[in-house]
Amino acid sequence: MFLFLQANKKITVLIDIPKEHKAIFKTIGEAADSLDQRVFVVGGYVRDYYLNRRSEASKDIDFVTVGSGIQLAEEVGKKLGSSNISIFKQFGTAQVKHNDLDLEFVGARKESYRRNSRKPIVEDGTLEDDQLRRDLTINALSWCLNPDAFGVLHDPFEGIQDLQNKIIRTPIDPEKTFDDDPLRMMRAIRFATQLDFNIEKQTMNAIKKMAPRLAIISKERIIDELNKIVLAQKPSIGFALLLETNLLKQFFPEMVDLKGVEEVKGQRHKDNFWHTLKVLDNTAEVSDDLWLRWAAIMHDIAKPPTKKFVKGTGWTFHGHDAVGAKWVPRIFRRLGLPLDDRMKYVQKLVRLHLRPIALASEEVSDSAIRRLIFEAGDEIDDLMTLCRADITSKNEWKVQKYLNNFDRVEQKIETVEEKDRIRKWKNPISGEEIMKVLDTKPGPIVGEVKDRIKDAILDGEIPNDHDKAFQYLLRLKTELIDNKE
């Protein structure tokens, strides 16, 4: 049984939380009582309970105490028999790991901010002070855990009502909230995206006004929120809000540049911003992979600078795949995304995303399929997923035609791969063998011969087999060395 306060009255409601959590909450309340402190479970755990998202609840549970969070954590650790306690004196916080849970403790605080920094000046405070510093009303909910008021909900900003009405709103004046900590604007949009809530009008207007304040936030903090939007069930909600509020242009102007339609002689091209969001949503429907979703975001990113109207042809974006692939490292670096194999994966899919379309005809050769498999490697399946997501026409006949074409390409890929084993292809002839046969030292000729062998295999001139490739090498020796002598 838990209680909540409504119009200053205690109303009893059933709360269906795991028995283990309830037992831990009681232990924490008893530990706080022994220290003469009040303690409350706050934030996402409480919010997600009222949203019936308990199965999605994080294993991280946050607690606020009026007093020392570190002292309470140490007492809780003793009572739970856990020695796995991490203390962060600089921040006045502590973490207790118990079974599969991370229990985070902090003393109630009040904060004040300097104009040029999001780092607050922190002082000890009351529960009310702590709730006032929360980003959103729905994140300011808390349950008391002390035995005399176990489970009483504190909801000073009508967060429960906002949950019921599906509203994103700040506890205090939104301009002050966002001026103090501009990252809260990204968080407001992130929660609106994840929960499919509407942002309240005053809060929305404040985000539009305060958008330039995002400049004081580190790229690491921004990309953390952006990636949570990208991983949402329908990420287009978040990107549409980021565009509308002018936040997107603060850190990702290339995506904003996709927006808009031009018309020449009655011919218009599609709005590539909304097309990109549709591709992203299509990808999200079939994959939770963050980097495949980033490939969807980036696949047409270079269309604006490659756009050209050609008389008799219409609008073209020739080379946007190659230019987009070249842009990927620069954009990843600026956004704070990793510059490792994940970036190279996105770069590869952007570079190749048009290739399967070109191979959709019935007459396509095995050689062309081999080259696609060779270039895509292990990413061939993800490339085909992206290509299918790229079909955004409202013409059902056209959509089905493209899907049928891709079915044919995938069948050819499967047939050729089974026969030629190209996906994880390595040249069957090593550089050492080439140097020995040609009686030469390392140099350009070795690379040239390896490329000739690779092309012969991909073109179907010789099988993907060491012995056949070696015979081909001997023929090349005659051509390149013996005949010249």
C-alpha positions as CSV (number, residue, x, y, z in Angstrom):
1,M,0.0,0.0,0.0
2,F,1.3,3.4,-0.9
3,L,-0.2,6.8,-0.2
4,F,-0.3,10.1,-2.1
5,L,-1.3,13.6,-1.1
6,Q,-4.1,15.2,-3.0
7,A,-5.7,18.5,-1.8
8,N,-3.9,17.9,1.5
9,K,-5.6,14.5,2.0
10,K,-4.0,11.1,2.2
11,I,-5.6,8.7,-0.2
12,T,-4.6,5.0,-0.2
13,V,-3.7,3.3,-3.5
14,L,-2.3,0.0,-4.3
15,I,1.2,0.0,-5.7
16,D,2.4,-3.0,-7.6
17,I,6.2,-2.8,-7.3
18,P,8.5,-5.8,-7.0
19,K,8.6,-7.2,-3.4
20,E,12.4,-6.9,-3.4
21,H,12.2,-3.2,-4.1
22,K,9.5,-2.7,-1.5
23,A,11.7,-4.5,1.1
24,I,14.7,-2.3,0.1
25,F,12.6,0.8,0.4
26,K,11.6,-0.1,3.9
27,T,15.2,-0.8,4.8
28,I,16.2,2.6,3.5
29,G,13.4,4.3,5.4
30,E,14.5,2.6,8.6
31,A,18.1,3.6,8.0
32,A,17.1,7.2,7.5
33,D,15.1,7.2,10.7
34,S,18.1,5.9,12.6
35,L,20.0,9.0,11.4
36,D,17.0,11.3,12.0
37,Q,16.8,12.0,8.3
38,R,13.9,12.1,5.9
39,V,14.4,10.1,2.7
40,F,12.5,10.0,-0.6
41,V,12.6,7.9,-3.8
42,V,12.5,10.4,-6.7
43,G,12.5,10.8,-10.4
44,G,12.2,8.1,-13.1
45,Y,11.2,5.2,-10.8
46,V,8.2,7.1,-9.5
47,R,7.3,8.6,-12.9
48,D,7.5,5.2,-14.7
49,Y,5.3,3.6,-12.1
50,Y,2.4,6.0,-12.9
51,L,3.0,5.4,-16.6
52,N,2.8,1.6,-16.2
53,R,6.3,1.4,-17.5
54,R,7.6,-0.7,-14.6
55,S,8.9,-3.4,-16.9
56,E,11.0,-0.7,-18.6
57,A,12.1,0.9,-15.3
58,S,15.8,1.4,-14.9
59,K,17.9,-0.6,-12.5
60,D,19.1,2.8,-11.2
61,I,16.9,4.2,-8.4
62,D,17.5,7.7,-7.1
63,F,17.0,8.8,-3.5
64,V,17.0,12.2,-1.9
65,T,17.5,12.7,1.8
66,V,17.3,15.8,3.9
67,G,20.8,15.5,5.3
68,S,23.9,13.6,4.2
69,G,23.4,11.4,1.2
70,I,26.8,9.8,1.9
71,Q,26.1,9.0,5.5
72,L,22.7,7.5,4.6
73,A,24.3,5.4,1.8
74,E,26.8,4.0,4.3
75,E,24.1,3.1,6.8
76,V,22.0,1.5,4.0
77,G,25.0,-0.5,2.9
78,K,25.4,-1.9,6.4
79,K,21.7,-2.8,6.7
80,L,21.7,-4.5,3.3
81,G,25.0,-6.3,4.0
82,S,26.6,-4.6,0.9
83,S,30.1,-3.4,0.9
84,N,29.9,-2.3,-2.7
85,I,29.6,1.5,-1.9
86,S,31.0,4.2,-4.1
87,I,31.4,7.7,-2.5
88,F,31.7,10.9,-4.5
89,K,32.5,13.6,-1.9
90,Q,33.0,16.3,-4.5
91,F,29.3,16.0,-5.4
92,G,28.0,14.9,-2.0
93,T,26.6,11.6,-3.6
94,A,27.0,7.9,-3.0
95,Q,26.0,4.7,-4.8
96,V,25.2,1.4,-3.2
97,K,25.2,-1.7,-5.5
98,H,22.8,-4.4,-4.2
99,N,22.1,-7.4,-6.4
100,D,21.2,-6.0,-9.8
101,L,20.3,-2.5,-8.5
102,D,22.2,0.7,-8.4
103,L,20.9,2.8,-5.5
104,E,22.0,6.5,-5.8
105,F,21.8,8.8,-2.7
106,V,22.1,12.5,-2.6
107,G,21.4,15.2,0.0
108,A,18.5,17.6,-0.8
109,R,20.0,20.6,-2.5
110,K,19.1,24.1,-3.7
111,E,20.9,25.5,-6.6
112,S,21.8,28.9,-8.1
113,Y,23.4,29.4,-11.5
114,R,25.8,31.8,-13.1
115,R,24.9,33.1,-16.5
116,N,27.8,31.6,-18.4
117,S,27.8,28.2,-16.9
118,R,25.4,25.3,-16.3
119,K,27.4,24.2,-13.2
120,P,25.3,25.4,-10.2
121,I,26.3,26.8,-6.9
122,V,25.0,24.1,-4.6
123,E,23.8,24.4,-1.0
124,D,22.0,22.1,1.4
125,G,18.3,22.4,1.1
126,T,14.9,21.0,1.9
127,L,12.8,18.5,-0.1
128,E,10.9,21.5,-1.5
129,D,14.2,23.1,-2.6
130,D,15.2,19.9,-4.3
131,Q,11.9,19.5,-6.2
132,L,12.2,23.1,-7.4
133,R,15.4,22.4,-9.2
134,R,13.9,19.5,-11.2
135,D,13.7,19.8,-14.9
136,L,10.0,18.7,-15.4
137,T,6.9,18.3,-13.3
138,I,6.7,14.6,-14.1
139,N,10.3,14.2,-12.8
140,A,9.6,16.0,-9.5
141,L,7.4,13.3,-8.0
142,S,8.7,11.5,-4.9
143,W,7.6,8.9,-2.4
144,C,8.5,9.2,1.3
145,L,10.2,6.1,2.6
146,N,10.3,6.9,6.4
147,P,8.1,4.5,8.4
148,D,5.7,7.2,9.6
149,A,4.8,8.3,6.0
150,F,5.9,5.3,4.0
151,G,4.7,5.7,0.4
152,V,3.2,9.2,0.7
153,L,3.5,10.9,-2.7
154,H,4.8,14.5,-2.8
155,D,3.6,16.2,-6.0
156,P,3.9,19.9,-5.5
157,F,3.7,20.8,-9.2
158,E,0.7,18.6,-10.3
159,G,3.0,16.1,-12.1
160,I,0.4,13.4,-11.8
161,Q,-2.1,15.5,-13.7
162,D,0.5,16.2,-16.4
163,L,1.1,12.5,-16.7
164,Q,-2.6,11.9,-17.2
165,N,-2.8,14.8,-19.7
166,K,0.4,13.8,-21.5
167,I,2.0,17.2,-20.9
168,I,5.6,18.2,-20.7
169,R,6.0,21.2,-18.4
170,T,8.6,22.8,-16.1
171,P,8.0,23.1,-12.4
172,I,8.8,26.9,-12.4
173,D,9.0,29.6,-15.0
174,P,10.4,27.8,-18.1
175,E,12.6,30.6,-19.1
176,K,14.4,30.5,-15.8
177,T,14.5,26.7,-15.9
178,F,16.2,26.7,-19.3
179,D,18.4,29.7,-18.6
180,D,19.7,28.0,-15.5
181,D,20.5,24.8,-17.3
182,P,19.9,24.8,-21.1
183,L,20.3,21.0,-21.3
184,R,16.8,20.8,-19.9
185,M,15.5,21.9,-23.3
186,M,17.0,18.8,-24.9
187,R,15.6,16.7,-22.0
188,A,12.1,18.2,-22.5
189,I,12.1,17.2,-26.1
190,R,13.6,13.8,-25.3
191,F,10.8,13.0,-22.9
192,A,8.2,14.3,-25.3
193,T,9.6,11.9,-27.9
194,Q,10.0,8.9,-25.6
195,L,6.5,9.3,-24.0
196,D,4.7,10.8,-27.0
197,F,3.7,13.8,-24.9
198,N,2.9,17.3,-26.0
199,I,5.1,20.2,-24.8
200,E,3.0,22.8,-23.0
201,K,2.7,26.1,-24.9
202,Q,4.6,28.3,-22.4
203,T,7.4,25.7,-22.1
204,M,7.6,25.4,-25.9
205,N,7.8,29.2,-26.4
206,A,10.6,29.3,-23.8
207,I,12.6,26.7,-25.6
208,K,12.3,28.6,-28.9
209,K,13.5,31.8,-27.1
210,M,16.3,30.2,-25.1
211,A,17.6,27.9,-27.9
212,P,20.9,29.9,-28.4
213,R,21.7,29.2,-24.7
214,L,22.5,25.6,-25.7
215,A,25.9,26.9,-26.8
216,I,27.2,26.6,-23.2
217,I,26.4,22.9,-23.0
218,S,29.1,20.4,-23.9
219,K,28.7,18.3,-27.0
220,E,29.0,15.2,-24.9
221,R,25.9,16.1,-22.9
222,I,23.9,17.1,-26.0
223,I,24.7,13.9,-27.9
224,D,23.7,11.8,-25.0
225,E,20.2,13.3,-25.1
226,L,20.2,13.2,-28.9
227,N,21.0,9.6,-29.0
228,K,18.1,8.8,-26.6
229,I,15.9,10.6,-29.1
230,V,17.4,8.6,-32.0
231,L,16.7,5.4,-30.1
232,A,13.0,6.3,-29.3
233,Q,10.2,4.2,-30.8
234,K,9.4,7.1,-33.2
235,P,12.5,9.4,-33.4
236,S,10.9,11.7,-35.9
237,I,8.8,13.3,-33.1
238,G,12.0,14.5,-31.5
239,F,13.7,15.8,-34.6
240,A,10.5,17.7,-35.7
241,L,10.5,19.4,-32.3
242,L,14.2,20.1,-32.5
243,L,13.6,21.8,-35.8
244,E,10.6,23.7,-34.7
245,T,12.4,25.1,-31.6
246,N,15.6,26.0,-33.5
247,L,17.6,23.7,-31.2
248,L,18.7,21.5,-34.2
249,K,20.5,24.3,-36.0
250,Q,22.6,24.9,-32.8
251,F,24.4,21.7,-33.2
252,F,23.4,20.0,-36.5
253,P,22.9,22.7,-39.2
254,E,23.5,20.2,-42.0
255,M,20.3,18.4,-41.1
256,V,18.4,21.7,-41.0
257,D,19.7,22.5,-44.5
258,L,17.8,19.4,-45.8
259,K,14.5,21.3,-45.1
260,G,12.7,23.0,-48.0
261,V,11.5,22.4,-51.6
262,E,12.5,24.3,-54.8
263,E,10.5,24.4,-58.0
264,V,11.8,25.1,-61.5
265,K,9.5,25.0,-64.5
266,G,6.8,23.2,-62.5
267,Q,9.1,20.5,-61.3
268,R,9.7,20.2,-57.5
269,H,12.0,17.9,-55.5
270,K,10.8,16.3,-52.3
271,D,11.6,17.9,-48.9
272,N,14.6,15.9,-47.9
273,F,14.3,16.7,-44.2
274,W,10.9,15.1,-43.9
275,H,12.0,12.3,-46.2
276,T,15.0,11.6,-43.9
277,L,12.7,11.4,-40.8
278,K,10.5,8.9,-42.6
279,V,13.5,6.8,-43.5
280,L,14.6,7.0,-39.8
281,D,11.2,5.9,-38.6
282,N,11.1,3.1,-41.1
283,T,14.5,1.9,-39.8
284,A,13.4,2.3,-36.2
285,E,10.4,0.0,-36.9
286,V,12.7,-2.9,-37.8
287,S,15.9,-2.2,-35.9
288,D,17.1,-0.9,-32.5
289,D,20.6,-0.5,-33.7
290,L,21.8,3.1,-32.9
291,W,24.3,3.2,-35.7
292,L,22.0,1.8,-38.4
293,R,19.6,4.6,-37.4
294,W,22.4,7.1,-37.7
295,A,23.0,5.8,-41.2
296,A,19.4,6.6,-41.9
297,I,19.9,10.1,-40.6
298,M,23.0,10.7,-42.7
299,H,22.2,8.9,-45.9
300,D,21.0,12.0,-47.8
301,I,22.9,14.6,-45.7
302,A,24.8,15.9,-48.7
303,K,21.8,16.5,-51.0
304,P,21.7,20.3,-50.5
305,P,25.2,21.0,-52.0
306,T,24.8,18.4,-54.8
307,K,21.3,19.6,-55.9
308,K,21.1,20.7,-59.5
309,F,18.2,21.2,-62.0
310,V,19.0,19.6,-65.4
311,K,16.8,20.6,-68.3
312,G,15.0,17.6,-69.6
313,T,15.9,15.5,-66.6
314,G,14.7,17.5,-63.6
315,W,16.3,17.7,-60.2
316,T,19.4,15.6,-59.6
317,F,21.6,15.0,-56.5
318,H,24.5,13.4,-58.3
319,G,27.3,12.3,-56.0
320,H,25.5,12.9,-52.7
321,D,26.3,9.4,-51.6
322,A,30.1,10.0,-52.0
323,V,30.0,13.5,-50.6
324,G,27.8,12.4,-47.6
325,A,30.3,9.6,-46.8
326,K,33.1,12.2,-46.8
327,W,31.1,14.4,-44.4
328,V,30.5,11.6,-41.9
329,P,33.8,11.9,-40.0
330,R,33.6,15.7,-39.7
331,I,30.0,15.6,-38.5
332,F,30.7,12.8,-36.0
333,R,33.7,14.7,-34.6
334,R,31.7,17.9,-34.1
335,L,28.7,16.1,-32.5
336,G,30.9,14.1,-30.2
337,L,30.1,10.7,-31.8
338,P,32.7,8.0,-31.9
339,L,35.4,8.1,-34.6
340,D,36.0,4.3,-34.5
341,D,34.5,1.4,-36.4
342,R,31.0,2.7,-35.7
343,M,31.7,5.8,-37.6
344,K,33.2,3.7,-40.5
345,Y,30.1,1.5,-40.5
346,V,27.8,4.6,-40.9
347,Q,30.2,6.0,-43.6
348,K,30.1,2.7,-45.5
349,L,26.3,2.6,-45.5
350,V,26.0,6.2,-46.6
351,R,28.5,5.6,-49.5
352,L,26.7,2.4,-50.7
353,H,23.0,3.3,-50.1
354,L,22.3,3.8,-53.8
355,R,24.0,0.7,-55.1
356,P,21.2,-1.9,-54.5
357,I,18.8,0.4,-56.3
358,A,21.1,0.3,-59.4
359,L,21.2,-3.5,-59.2
360,A,17.4,-4.0,-59.1
361,S,17.0,-4.8,-62.8
362,E,16.5,-8.4,-63.9
363,E,19.6,-8.3,-66.1
364,V,22.1,-7.5,-63.3
365,S,25.3,-9.6,-63.6
366,D,26.7,-11.9,-60.9
367,S,29.9,-9.7,-61.2
368,A,28.0,-6.6,-60.0
369,I,26.5,-8.6,-57.1
370,R,29.9,-9.9,-56.1
371,R,31.3,-6.4,-56.0
372,L,28.4,-5.1,-53.9
373,I,28.9,-8.0,-51.4
374,F,32.7,-7.4,-51.4
375,E,32.3,-3.7,-50.7
376,A,29.5,-4.1,-48.1
377,G,31.0,-7.1,-46.4
378,D,29.2,-8.0,-43.1
379,E,27.1,-4.9,-43.5
380,I,25.3,-6.2,-46.6
381,D,22.1,-7.1,-44.6
382,D,22.0,-3.7,-42.9
383,L,22.5,-2.0,-46.2
384,M,19.5,-3.8,-47.6
385,T,17.5,-2.8,-44.5
386,L,18.4,0.8,-45.1
387,C,17.5,0.6,-48.7
388,R,14.1,-0.7,-47.9
389,A,13.6,2.0,-45.3
390,D,14.5,4.5,-48.0
391,I,11.3,3.7,-49.9
392,T,9.0,6.5,-48.8
393,S,6.7,7.0,-51.7
394,K,2.9,7.4,-51.0
395,N,2.3,5.5,-54.2
396,E,1.6,1.9,-53.1
397,W,2.2,0.5,-56.5
398,K,5.6,2.2,-56.7
399,V,6.5,1.0,-53.2
400,Q,5.6,-2.6,-54.0
401,K,7.6,-2.4,-57.2
402,Y,10.7,-1.3,-55.3
403,L,10.2,-3.9,-52.6
404,N,9.9,-6.6,-55.3
405,N,13.1,-5.4,-56.9
406,F,14.9,-5.6,-53.6
407,D,13.6,-9.1,-53.0
408,R,15.2,-10.0,-56.3
409,V,18.5,-8.4,-55.4
410,E,18.6,-10.1,-52.0
411,Q,17.9,-13.5,-53.7
412,K,20.8,-12.8,-56.1
413,I,23.0,-11.9,-53.1
414,E,22.1,-15.1,-51.4
415,T,22.8,-17.2,-54.5
416,V,26.1,-15.6,-55.4
417,E,27.3,-15.6,-51.8
418,E,26.5,-19.3,-51.4
419,K,28.5,-20.1,-54.5
420,D,31.4,-17.6,-54.3
421,R,31.8,-16.9,-50.5
422,I,32.6,-13.2,-51.1
423,R,31.2,-11.6,-47.9
424,K,34.3,-12.2,-45.8
425,W,36.6,-12.3,-48.8
426,K,40.3,-12.2,-48.4
427,N,42.7,-12.4,-51.3
428,P,43.7,-16.0,-51.7
429,I,47.2,-15.0,-52.8
430,S,49.4,-13.2,-50.2
431,G,51.8,-10.5,-50.9
432,E,54.7,-12.8,-50.0
433,E,53.6,-15.3,-52.7
434,I,53.4,-12.6,-55.2
435,M,56.9,-11.3,-54.4
436,K,58.3,-14.9,-54.5
437,V,56.7,-15.7,-57.9
438,L,57.7,-12.3,-59.5
439,D,61.1,-12.3,-57.7
440,T,60.5,-8.8,-56.6
441,K,60.6,-6.6,-53.5
442,P,57.7,-4.8,-51.8
443,G,56.4,-2.0,-54.1
444,P,53.5,-0.8,-56.3
445,I,53.6,-3.9,-58.5
446,V,52.6,-6.2,-55.6
447,G,49.4,-4.1,-55.0
448,E,48.7,-4.0,-58.7
449,V,48.8,-7.8,-59.0
450,K,46.7,-8.2,-55.9
451,D,44.1,-5.9,-57.4
452,R,44.2,-7.8,-60.7
453,I,43.6,-11.1,-58.9
454,K,40.7,-9.5,-56.9
455,D,39.1,-8.1,-60.0
456,A,39.4,-11.4,-61.8
457,I,37.6,-13.2,-58.9
458,L,34.9,-10.5,-58.6
459,D,34.3,-10.5,-62.4
460,G,33.9,-14.3,-62.4
461,E,37.0,-14.8,-64.6
462,I,38.4,-17.2,-62.0
463,P,36.9,-19.0,-59.0
464,N,37.5,-17.7,-55.4
465,D,40.1,-20.5,-54.9
466,H,43.8,-20.4,-54.1
467,D,45.0,-22.9,-56.7
468,K,43.1,-21.2,-59.6
469,A,44.3,-17.8,-58.3
470,F,47.8,-19.0,-58.2
471,Q,47.6,-20.2,-61.8
472,Y,46.3,-16.8,-62.7
473,L,49.3,-15.3,-60.9
474,L,51.6,-17.3,-63.1
475,R,49.9,-16.0,-66.2
476,L,50.2,-12.5,-64.9
477,K,54.0,-13.1,-64.3
478,T,54.3,-14.0,-68.0
479,E,52.4,-10.8,-69.0
480,L,54.1,-8.4,-66.6
481,I,57.7,-9.8,-66.3
482,D,58.6,-12.5,-68.8
483,N,57.2,-10.8,-71.9
484,K,59.1,-7.6,-71.0
485,E,62.3,-9.5,-70.9
